């Protein structure tokens, strides 16, 4: 936990680290710096737009993480799929 501005709501407060890609890709999120900081209760876990509860928020974070990974590594969509298993840019709303 740390203090700062929440990635989602941009308000100041105590934040928790959220791995953009979880499950089997959690270690890769750490390796590539694909984490964001969110308010624990409202934005990370329990609020209506929370990363762990809202599919649109989760998709937005996945697309952001993919774009960030591609920009920082110089990788292509195909490279990202090889590393993370799927393309999140085609499913943006």
Secondary structure by P-SEA (a helix, b strand, c coil): cccccccccccccbbbbbccccccaaaaaaaaccccccccccccccccccccccaaaaaaaaaaaaaaaaaaacccaaaaaaacccccccccc
